[in-house]
Amino acid sequence: MMNRTLNKRKNSFLAAGILALVLIAAGWVLLTNLSENDGPSQSGRLTVGSPAPDFQAVDMAGEKVSLSDYRGKVVVLNFWASWCGPCVNEMPLIDRVRQANVPEAEVLYINVGESKGTVREFLALHKFNFSAFIDATGKLAGLYKVTGLPVTYVLDPDGDIAGVAIGEIRNEAQLQAYIDAAKED
């Protein structure tokens, strides 16, 4: 009987300890991933006003592209995956904003961690007519300090970060405001 009581107490302390660790970890993730400031980043996250790292990537059509090829235009970098519900929710909205801003802005859809076949099937299933870049190894996501999906960076024509949306973009006005602000920089 006494052993059973000790085991229950031990299990209660263990469960409480695990819960405390989970809450601390969740709090840390929220603080580091959801905080956005305009000053220098203390966590290594890219911030508004900093230059966007240049990169080269190959799109679904096999065309090699550099971010610097888009200098002079507003660029929207959308990091996503087909398994990410918020990513899937925001894609039609981002595509409508993309179509409304041609030719002043370009949207580069960067799929993180999936194969070309998976991405091709996803785009066909949802009837999207844009190309995507495949970041199967996470190299581009790492360059942009992406730790969760979706993340969208809006770059001004000079290649500096003008806006960052961490998490799902829920309305066209939010993204359009970032693009309009980037045009004015």
N, C-alpha and C positions, 0 to 999 in steps of 0.2 A: 504494500500500500504506500509506504513511504517513498519507494523508488518511483512509483507512478507519479506521485506528487512532485518529486524532484525533476522527473522527465518533463512534466507539463510546464513547470516553471522555467526549465532550461529552454524548452521549445518556444515559450512566450518571449523570453529574452532574445533568443536567436531571431525570431520573427520581427520583433521590435527593432533590432539592430539592422536587419536587412531593409526594413521599411525606411528607417532613418537614412541609410546609405542611398536608397533609391530617391528619396526626396531631395537629398543634398545634390545628387547627380543631376536630377531634373532641374533643380534651381540653377545649377551651374550652366547647364545647356541653355536654358532660357536667357540667362544673363549674357552669355557669350554670343549666342546666335541671334537673339532678337534685338539687342541694343544696336542702335545706329547713331553714329555721331559724325560731325563734319570735321573733326580734328584728326590728328594722327591716331592710327589704330594701336591700341595697346595689346590686342589679342592677335595681331597679324592680319586681321580682316582688311580688305581693301575698302577705302572710304571715299566719300564724295570729295571731289577735288584732286584725288590722286590719279596719276596716269594709269591707264589700263594696260596690263601686260600684253605685249604683242604675241601672236602665235601664228603658226601655220597649221592648217588642217585640210583634210580631203573630204569633200561633200559626197553625198550618195551617188552623184553622177560621176565621181572620180576626179572632179576638178579640184586642184590644189589652190587654196585661198589663204591669204595672210590678212590678219585684222587690219594691218596698215593699208591694205588695198582700199579700205572704206574711208580713209581720211577725207574730210570735207563733208561727210554725211553723219547724221545721227545714227548710231548703231545700238540695237537692242540685242543683248546676249541673254538668251533664255536657256537655262540649264534644267533638264527634265528627264524623266524616264516613263515608259509606258505603264509600269506597275504602280506609279505614284498617282493616287486619286486626285489630289489638288492640281498636279501637273496637267492631267487629262481634262479637268474642269476648266482650266484657264486657257487652254490652247485655242479653242474657237474664238475667244475674246481677243487674244493676242493676234490671231490671224486677221480678224476684222480690222484691228488697229493698224496692222502692217499694210493691208490693202488700202486703207484710207490715207496713208502717209507716203505712198510711192510718189515720186522718186526721192523725196528728201530724207527718208529714213530706211534703214535696212534692218531686218530681223534675222539673226543667226540663231537657229534652234540647235542646241548642243545636247545630244542624248548622252547620258552618263551611264556607262557600265553595261550596255546591251549590244547585241550583235546587229550587223547591217540587215540581216534577214528579219529579225524581230522588229526593227524600226520600219523597214519597208512594209511589212504586213500591217503594222499599227497604222501607218499613214494611209495605206490603201483602205483599210477597214473604216477609218473615220473620214475618208474622202478629202484628205488634206492634199493640196497641190503645191506644197513647198518642199524644198530639200532640207535635209538635216545633216549635221556633222556628227560623226560617231566618235565618242570619247570612251572607248571600251575599257581602257586602262585607268581612266580617271585623271590623266595628266592635265587636261585643261581645267577640270574641276579643281584640282590641286593648285594650279596656277592662280585661280580666282578664289581660293580659300572657301570653296563650297563644301559645307559639312552636312547639309540637308537639302532636300528638294521640295518644291522648285525654288530657284533663285534667279532673279532677273536683274541684270545691270544695264543701265542706259548710259551710253557714252556720247559726249558732245562731239562736234565735228573735228576738234583738235585731238581726240582720243583720250580725253580725261573722263573720269567717272562723274556723271551728273546726277545719277539717282540709283538707288538700290532697293529692290523689293524682295524681301525675304519672306517666303511663303506664297500662298496663292494670291494672285491678282484677281480681285472680285468684281471689278467694273472697268469699263473702257476708259472712263474719265480719269481714273488713277494713273493708268499707263500713258494716256494722252498728255496728262499734266507733266509727267517726267519728260516726255518727248518734246513738248513745247518749251520747257525750261532748258533743255539741252540745246535747242535751236537758238536760244537767246544768248547762250554763253559765248 
